[in-house]
Amino acid sequence: MNEISGNKWVYAFDEVDEAQEFMNGDWDGVRGLLGGKGANLGDMTRIGVPVPPGFTITTEACNAYLQAEGTFPDGMITQVSEKLRKVEETTEKSFGDPDSPLLVSCRSGAKFSMPGMMDTVLNIGMNDGVVKGLIGLTDDEHFVYDSYRRLVQMFGSVVLGVRDEPFEYVLEQYRDRRGVASDSDLTADDFRSITEEFKAIVERYAGRSFPDDPAEQLRLAIEAVFRSWNGKRAIDYRNAAGIPHDLGTAVNIQTMVFGNMGEDSATGVAMSRNATTGEPHLEGDYLTNAQGEDVVAGIRTTKPMDQLAEEMPDLHREFSEIAGRLEQHYREMQDMEFTIERGKLWILQTRNGKRTAQAAVRIAVDMTDEGLIARNDALMRVTPAQIDFFLHPSFAFEAKKEAKDEGRHLATGLNVSPGAAVGVVAFDADLAERWANEGKDVIMVRPETKPDDVHGMLACNGILTSRGGRTSHAALVARQFGKPAVVGAEELSIDLGERVLRVGDRVVREGEEISIDGTNGDVIVGVVATQTPDLENEWLKKLLEWADEVRDIGVWTNADYPDDARVARSYGAEGIGLTRTEHMFFDQSRLPIVQKMITATIPADRSDALEQLLPFQREDFAGLFRAMDGLPVTIRLIDPPLHEFLPSFEELTTDLTDLKIRIQSAGSLKEINDLLSKIEEEEHMLARVESLRETNPMLGLRGVRLGIVLPGLTKMQVRAIFEAACLVADEGVDVHPKIMIPLTAHVNELARQRTELEEEAKAVMAEKSIEVSYEFGTMIEIPRAALTADQIAEHAEFISFGTNDLTQMTFGISRDDAEKAFLVQYLEEGILDANPFATIDADGVGELMKIAVEKGRSTRHDLNAGICGEHGGDPDSIALCRRLGLDYVSCSPPRVPVARLAAAQAAIKEPLD
Amino acid sequence: MNEISGNKWVYAFDEVDEAQEFMNGDWDGVRGLLGGKGANLGDMTRIGVPVPPGFTITTEACNAYLQAEGTFPDGMITQVSEKLRKVEETTEKSFGDPDSPLLVSCRSGAKFSMPGMMDTVLNIGMNDGVVKGLIGLTDDEHFVYDSYRRLVQMFGSVVLGVRDEPFEYVLEQYRDRRGVASDSDLTADDFRSITEEFKAIVERYAGRSFPDDPAEQLRLAIEAVFRSWNGKRAIDYRNAAGIPHDLGTAVNIQTMVFGNMGEDSATGVAMSRNATTGEPHLEGDYLTNAQGEDVVAGIRTTKPMDQLAEEMPDLHREFSEIAGRLEQHYREMQDMEFTIERGKLWILQTRNGKRTAQAAVRIAVDMTDEGLIARNDALMRVTPAQIDFFLHPSFAFEAKKEAKDEGRHLATGLNVSPGAAVGVVAFDADLAERWANEGKDVIMVRPETKPDDVHGMLACNGILTSRGGRTSHAALVARQFGKPAVVGAEELSIDLGERVLRVGDRVVREGEEISIDGTNGDVIVGVVATQTPDLENEWLKKLLEWADEVRDIGVWTNADYPDDARVARSYGAEGIGLTRTEHMFFDQSRLPIVQKMITATIPADRSDALEQLLPFQREDFAGLFRAMDGLPVTIRLIDPPLHEFLPSFEELTTDLTDLKIRIQSAGSLKEINDLLSKIEEEEHMLARVESLRETNPMLGLRGVRLGIVLPGLTKMQVRAIFEAACLVADEGVDVHPKIMIPLTAHVNELARQRTELEEEAKAVMAEKSIEVSYEFGTMIEIPRAALTADQIAEHAEFISFGTNDLTQMTFGISRDDAEKAFLVQYLEEGILDANPFATIDADGVGELMKIAVEKGRSTRHDLNAGICGEHGGDPDSIALCRRLGLDYVSCSPPRVPVARLAAAQAAIKEPLD
């Protein structure tokens, strides 16, 4: 605590300059001394905004009071009296004077906002005499007694600690007697006798009478606010919000103003710009002859601000001018409370306004164009999550509320991929695809999804599962393709036999409509109306262009299909950082060939299958090259374990059990024979599945290991890539393939693959007589690869961090199992700050990445480095990648605009030397 | 090539000093110039060993010849003639003189031994005239013509390039005609006419006649040896062995001596010490009146060297003296070839002798005691593998050979745990245990083993599986307990139903005897006699004591049972580095309680089970503490995933299928009811197993994660440890528990466990009123833990590298799957130099360990660090751990002596600053 300040405990609102001087000009210090609200009121006063006069008792006074265990510091009360006198002079009213009574509010106001955590007393200064005077002045008994009974209750409960129940009981009895639902429908007489009963309650429960002396009212109110700093609620809040306990609260004493003093009075709330669209036009609601609560309560129909221009043109003009001044001052869109008391405009509060994503973007851009803020400010004002919003439809707020009110809310799951989706329920991928092809909107619903469900997931509008976590297959694929998804909705019981889903005795049949909200996890029966913001939004485009000028790290995309690539490019992707060639294998027309290749027992069969796959792959790659004309396309050779392409062990054993049971009761010889041959067939498949089964498939035969064990596969893929490259080059496409080896652990794996690859590439280019320049590189997704990146870089021209697997291995956590088993508990209990699959673990995985970049560039100084894991679209992870000196991040197409902004923000926050 | 040496191409054996001077004293240079054999012959000559006189043509001459494309360098032939003249003078014989003919051999001799890769010609100097003279001198026409026909054939094939077939065809005809099997049974006359026929063959196929002129014979032989340097065989050999191609070969011309010139002649091979036992006594075999080949061929019964002392006492004495001199000179046990020609002893060759492990140890120790070598030399002369041999019984060589000759060899598998074992076949763990308890020797035979087979594995003499690799469960457990084991013997087909194993149509039934050799993987039907070397061997003890004085890294042991601990301590273990508490859970008396704990659905049931486990665990720990009185005991809290304690998913589903099929044909209501209740029971277990199933269990819910998710378990284990510690402390035992947390990834996990642990430890010590000092630490087995060891060390007083898991995660290889899938191929194709599960991967895993030690000690400078993975017993890994500054390695008990030596060798090889 500052000793010198011992003398000055109270600052009038118009003494804010003095306070700032005392704090050596530091505005944050002023906020510490006067609290956020007090500083703000002073600030507004300073720039000439009409604020009801008042003064602030400092946080230091509060701390001194608390330390002295309930004694005001020397001189404080004297200073309060002086400042109060000044207010009386300004307002030409007098505290406790029935002829011209000054009423004040007494509110807490700490440095950091702690909404609802501390206390407020309004209407201080009323007593029986003042009430009479006020009635004379306002000719509004109802208003005066209403105010009086409020003061007694508020004072009783906040200052004297009387519980609310007895007050509420009295009100209830009056309402019953009058047969009304709302207190405001009680009469002036009612309020007068209620006030008397309230005084009796205070006397009885507090053991003292309600003080008639306004000065005593004020003194006790100040003490109550000071004490509320150490109230249980406030301490809990500070613990939760991480606010220090020794800051103390300031107390603001301010003249009460009333918007309900006749038709020349009004009260309202207004935004300096449209909070929904961002349009630069004053927006808000007001009521004439009303109190602030009335505007919020919605009992009376409010009027739009434009009407004020007609009703009180001067005041509207004054208000517009003030709103402009506040925007200029705070360089932000303002959310203002105002009251007009008998033709005089007062601003009670201003703060930065909340707004929709669209408004945030437009306001940031407009303000920049208006010269109000700099481009970098604009970029910092929009959150990456707001950009994300532009990419997904959302439910119209009213429509959703209505649906919930109608009891159509079915369940809540994890909100893993944002956006709203509506469609008919389909319980399997094939049906989802078929219905989608028929033009239906479909929600695919499964207990959980698997790689061979992907065609259905691609075709549908949204995905709903009853199992799985944020990193489940369904969640990953949904985010990848920007499909709204809700997973792990455990209330749902899905019966795939009966083709229904149930929650309790509610039943939704296949083909019936549901709505899912991937933004917050809601599942709703029937249709909820959606709205889609516009990615072509001119302000968004402008903002993202600015982001591109500022950012110093590339933004690429992960895309497996030409359509994906085109979308990503339209979103601003500067290249493809990852094409998962195996995703193409899951296509229904190819899977049988892939399975034939895998289950082949003689090499010739395998070669046949590979030869059949070649034209498919070539066409896939050609499509990608065409879509990315002029930009790099990174193609990863096959990665997943082969068993992923086959039916699951469990499925096969269940089928077999079934067949064996059925054969027991088979009726005819033919039936027995059919079943036997089916059993034989399934047993053959089971044998192959069993031979490929692995205890820990994540660490098994996949990635480059497959390429080495099955050299024909690598060869086919390389041939397809180069045949496609030659083909499109011939069409005039500017093609830049980058060939990426997955799961490298040892430099020798890379050396081997490179030799094979170069041979095949040369052969194809010779056949086609076309030279295509290409790069050779590897994923870094195994810790060893990161640790030996100096060796790796001997052969790799680029590296790309596969942070999903790198996180799994570095952290020793299996993505498929962890959430269910312990990760959620770890996050809940604070053992981990963040889910390492959402945000790169900087200390562990980030450290490995740092080692890899440094070692890799020690061998090859221009080693190109990027990231293509899920983290590539996460703002914190993007900032980390930039600090590590990566050249680009690659993320799913819908994350591209998000990443562009996040990258710009990182560059602004931490300029590199 | 050295220009100055241009003048001197030939060195007589007694000019070795001159050669060494020319090489500035560098003996390696002399070997380069004269070849290994030539340098050695010169060296022996120099120290006065009677070597048949001769000279060496330098490698430089060879290179000059090859470079000049077949022209001898200037002066070389003249120098050869001069040296030859000197030999004639010394031997008082003359080249080509029928009255006293000098015969010489002409052999290649490169710097590095390339056995059999280059050419040799013997008996040079014979022609028809010389032959006549020799017959007169030796009176042995048979010997002379035998030698002559050998010269013609050898010369014809080696020098003139005639293929062997025509020569062999002639010999065959003569043998047929005489009806004999061996050439030596042909008569002198036969050899004479054979010689004539051979000359005709030479004439016909080489297009020139066999040269009569001895000088021409010699010149052509020298050329042939020179040319043989670039023969295909030699080039291939050098490529394979990594020998440079520009070294060239030297040529040694040496006087022929003959042990078959009468009863005063002999030939033999002898070791300067006993190669089996190491006794310091001349050992060997010889034959009088015989040629060198006869000793090796085994046609005549050889005599032991002791008999030479009786037959030719002076020569025996001379030979003993020479053997001593050679040992002194080479400071190694020598393996010598000698010939006695008419009472004159000649040493033809000496080299370091091969020996058994026992002999190696004794000789190294004896030579040190004799002052011949230093202690460090002794330590370097014994390989860690030889120490290993002392710990395991082995099959007597003869007995095994006999068994193989009898066709009893059944199969060969992987030699994963050394030693020989004989016993009756038991096909399951329970039977193995029961029979072992009845005093039978048992070999447990399974397709593969699982954790709940451990009781059988402990009880049996040896383990045989038909599946699995070097790092399979069977292999790991076998090595841990020093049980001989052969795994992955894929020829075996094991029928657990019929209780037989089959190879083709061979059948071994349960209860029949087999023998397995874990040292080389052999599986043999019936009994093979074994022999057990003695670990109490006085020389071994002495050597290991010396090792302890030299080594600068501790050797601890991994032990789970008091018996293990005692054995390890007797082997020299200085502490327990790892106790796997879960191994105790697999005991048959405890497994049901453990399963109850896991399948408990209400907390009270779980607590009950934990309470029942407590006394067991306490007794386990007390036993360990007693066995290790005064030494540290590191106890790791429970590590494996819980499903390991339950029946497998596959087992349960198979059982259930079976039950469901049986119920179809059930006869009575009772039977149906029994089956139904069994199905219900199994389905309950299956549900729990399914809920615990993980896609990648290695990265799942285990280690510290279990401790956090099931806090009662940690608490029980900690209580058991401290109750045990207090108990034995009360008995006067000096107890040093170290409590180790497994699978830590994040410092917060450690912090959490530490708090819980300290609370419980304090509670127990307060209850018992005993203070036990203990340490708290963690395994480092997840890459992230290594990367954040600075944070980890805030809470850990010690760290221990779990290099098995660390290798799995750093390398991204699942130990359970890798060998089958690709690791073997990687090793075969040289993608990896070594199996990373056998020897720590220095570049990857080692780098992480380095980071961990450095970071850990940056926080806590005295952080105690060790290793407790399988690698702790591997010499290369021990050397790495020492370089990284670890305090100790911990290995399975049988590896302790091996580790002691390996650690000493590392300290000798790389002295630290």
Interface residues (C-beta under 8 A of the other chain):
Chain A: T653 L656 T657 K660 I661 Q664 S665 E694 T695 N696 P697 M698 L699 G700 L701 R705 I708 V709 L743 A745 H746 N748 E749 R752 E781 I782 P783 R784 L787 T788 Q791 D805 Q808 M809 T810 F811 G812 I813 S814 D816 D817 A818 A821 F822 Q825 Y826 G830 I831 L832 D841 D843 G844 V845 E847 L848
Chain B: T653 L656 T657 K660 I661 Q664 S665 E694 T695 N696 P697 M698 L699 G700 L701 R705 I708 V709 L743 A745 H746 N748 E749 R752 E781 I782 P783 R784 L787 T788 Q791 D805 Q808 M809 T810 F811 G812 I813 S814 D816 D817 A818 A821 F822 Q825 Y826 G830 I831 L832 D841 D843 G844 V845 E847 L848
